[in-house]
Amino acid sequence: MDQGILGKIGNKVDEAGTGSKVSKDSAAPENVSGSPASPTDTVNLTSDAKLLERLDKTLASLPSVDSNRVAEIKTAIENGDYQIDSDAIAEAMIRLDRSFGE
């Protein structure tokens, strides 16, 4: 890819990150028909996209770490009671690996 194009893209990303408006690149087409976008243009999301949006919002509302579970495991390790099921871990890794091939 042309390094000049990469520089332009990087500059526009930097400008967008600072809250500045990114100017339209004169070489870029306005849209497929060549006419400016009208205020009545709409975007319709598929049901899959809507589901992903709901899942994203749900995951964002959950805590990133289950503090209670971490405390339980920490206590079990300290007491020497933490048991690792290596067969279950291996089976889960195999299932995950196979899912990449599907």
C-alpha positions, 0 to 999 in steps of 0.5 A: 500500500502506498505510504502516502495513503497510510499517512493520510489515513493516520492523520485523519484517525488522529484528527478524529480522536481529538474531536476535530472534524475530518475533512472529506478527501477530494479523491474519495467518492461521495457515495455510490451514485456520486450525489451527496447523501440526503438527510432522508438516507436510512440504515437498516440493521439486520436482526443479527446486528441488532442481537450483537448490539444488545449483547454488546450492551449487556456485556458492557454492563457486567463487571469485567471480573467476578471478584467473589469467584477470584476470592474463592479461587485464591482461598482454595489455592492458599489452602491447597484445595484447588483442583485442576481438571486437566481432562476438562481443560484439554477437551475444551481446548480441542472443542475451541480448536475445532470450532475455528475450522468450521 
